[in-house]
Structure formats: C-alpha cells, structure tokens
C-alpha cells in the first residue's frame, strides 16, 4: 500500500504536526508514505527532522509581498495541483482544505470546521468537504458537525501525541531541569498559550482574563507561542495587543518556538490556557497534560469529549481568570495525573493502525 499524505505548510501547526507523526507511525507498520507539502518562502524542509523512511515531496511556494488571503489560497491550490502526481498512490489523503482542493479523488481529514468570509476561502472550505469520497474526523463532536451540516458520515480516529517527549521535559533529570530553568529565568512565572494570536484561539478573551488574574497574581506573565499561518490576522493581533497594553499586562510573544525547545517551555508553565473557540481535538493542550501542567480550556463539546475530567473548563473571561489563578496556585494533582494518563493513552501507533484499517476498508 502506498499512501500520499498532503498538508499545506512545512511549519509548525497542529495539522502539520499530525501529518508528520502519522506518516512516521504508518511507515513503522510497513506502509509506504510520501508527505507532500507547500514549501513556503524558500523553506527547505519541515519544522523538524522527518524519519528517513518517510518520503518528503516539497513544492516551492515563494512569498509575494502584499498578496491578499484569497489570492494566496488560490495560488497555493494551483501550485500543489501542478506538482502532485496522483497515479503513484493507492490512497491520496488530504489533511486540509488547500490540499483537498489541489488533488483529484481523495480522502480528507476534517480537523475542525471554520466559518470564512473571504469568498475564495469559503469556497475552498466547502469543496474540501463535499468533494472527497471518504472522511476522517479526529473527534466525534466534529464528525457530528460534518453529519449535521452535510449529511456525510465520517470515521472518527483520535489524534496521537508524542507524550514521552513532553513527559521527559518535565522530568527531574539535570538536562530537563536546566532546559526548564532557562525558560523560567527568561520569563519568570507565566501562563502559556500555544497557537499564536488569532480569533480561533480566543486570544482576546485570554487577554481580558489575564487582566483579572493580574489583580491577584501580578507576577504572572502571559506568554504566546507559535502562530505560523497562511492567513492574515494582523488587524486582530493589533487589536489584542493594543488592549493588552491598555490593561498594562505583562506579555511576551515568542512566535514559533523550535521543536526541541517547545517541550521545556510547556513543562515550565505555571498553567496552560486553551480558550479556543474552534478546535477539533486540542493537540497542544494534550501535550501540556503530558508534561504535567494544569490546563484550563474553553467549555465546548469537543473538548469535553476529548479531555473529560482531566481539564478545567471555563466559558467566560471571568471564569477563565478564576480557574487560571487556581491552576497556578494550587493545581489539582489528581486531575494532573489523569491528564498524564490520558495523554499517554493517545499513541500515534494506535492512530496509524486505525488509519490502516480505514484505508483497507476503502479498497
């Protein structure tokens, strides 16, 4: 069996992390896998090394200054479509709306559903759901959204997680302690949010919550990490940062953090904030649980399904603030241990085996 997994970027986003980990786990089961991706701005490889058993096919995608989102999406689709060679594969599996629009007959993983106002994006999103002949969702809640919206029955295969990597970052070994202390020395005590500053991540609500947190814990800094995306959130980001300055918040914006340094950054956090308004699974939050960090997240069905009693839930900035204060001051040890076990149970091997069964069912 030869599989093509397609993603839209070489940079660290949840869907790209998923694609690479799934590809490596599939090859461990004896499946031949190539990962196809756009290589933006001269990128020569993915954000981390990829196991040599995985074929990597990168399609050059140079940046164009001042290019609008709609034109960038259309150019992305055209570039991948022109390069892709579908006849090499038994299964073509697209991981996002760009790649699902770029290739012929394919399987699609719907990680989460979005609502777009840009016409090109809205059309891309719609075609990427209705055109594929089979669908995977990483949670039952998203599968139900797909069924309710389009009458499509998707197979549910939860994400895996590299739990060991994040657990080791929280270990008492000298190397792990040193890596954590470097972040602690740089940032002091902090609340961490991974995924950048964007509407889907609920960044504006987090800023409002941190203003309330600061009344009780003024030493806690708000740290944003990650945020690599094809979309243009500059206006939203400016609004959020202006509001943070108005509120006098202690804030650090790290941008993309290297693959090797991210686990220690997560493990050193006093509490992990996950106020996303749209998620399909919550990979970054699961990584924080693997590192033994208390997690406070927005109360929504998909996150209740995935995390259950291992997380603390909040619906408003006031509730989020209250739970962040509690999590930073006196984390619930039983909940943290539950989170560690939950993260460890979500292996990429299990995800890969479920994908193999799914692929075989399509034959």
C-alpha positions, 0 to 999 in steps of 0.5 A: 500500500502506498499512501500520499499524505498532503498538508499545506505548510512545512511549519509548525501547526497542529495539522502539520504536526499530525501529518508528520507523526502519522506518516512516521507511525504508518511507515513503522507498520510497513506502509509506504508514505510520501508527505507532500507539502507547500514549501513556503518562502524558500523553506527547505524542509519541515519544522523538524527532522522527518524519519528517513523512511518517510518520503518528503515531496516539497513544492516551492511556494515563494512569498509575494509581498502584499498578496491578499488571503484569497489570492494566496489560497488560490495560488497555493491550490494551483501550485500543489495541483501542478506538482502532485502526481496522483497515479503513484498512490493507492490512497491520496489523503488530504489533511486540509482544505488547500490540499483537498482542493489541489488533488483529484479523488481523495480522502480528507481529514476534517480537523475542525470546521471554520466559518470564512468570509473571504469568498475564495476561502469559503469556497475552498472550505466547502469543496474540501468537504463535499468533494472527497469520497471518504472522511476522517474526523479526529473527534466525534463532536466534529464528525457530528458537525460534518453529519449535521451540516452535510449529511456525510458520515465520517470515521472518527480516529483520535489524534496521537501525541508524542507524550514521552517527549513532553513527559521527559521535559518535565522530568527531574533529570539535570538536562530537563531541569536546566532546559526548564530553568532557562525558560523560567529565568527568561520569563519568570512565572507565566501562563502559556498559550500555544497557537499564536494570536488569532480569533480561533484561539480566543486570544482576546478573551485570554487577554481580558482574563489575564487582566483579572488574574493580574489583580491577584497574581501580578507576577504572572506573565502571559506568554504566546507561542507559535502562530505560523499561518497562511492567513492574515490576522494582523488587524486582530493581533493589533487589536489584542495587543493594543488592549493588552497594553491598555490593561498594562499586562505583562506579555511576551510573544515568542512566535514559533518556538523550535521543536526541541525547545517547545517541550521545556517551555510547556513543562515550565508553565505555571498553567496552560490556557486553551480558550479556543473557540474552534478546535477539533481535538486540542493537540497542544493542550494534550501535550501540556497534560503530558508534561504535567501542567494544569490546563484550563480550556474553553467549555465546548463539546469537543473538548469535553469529549476529548479531555473529560475530567482531566481539564478545567473548563471555563466559558467566560473571561471571568471564569477563565481568570478564576480557574487560571489563578487556581491552576497556578496556585494550587493545581489539582494533582489528581486531575494532573495525573489523569491528564498524564494518563490520558495523554499517554493513552493517545499513541500515534501507533494506535492512530496509524493502525486505525488509519490502516484499517480505514484505508483497507476498508476503502479498497 
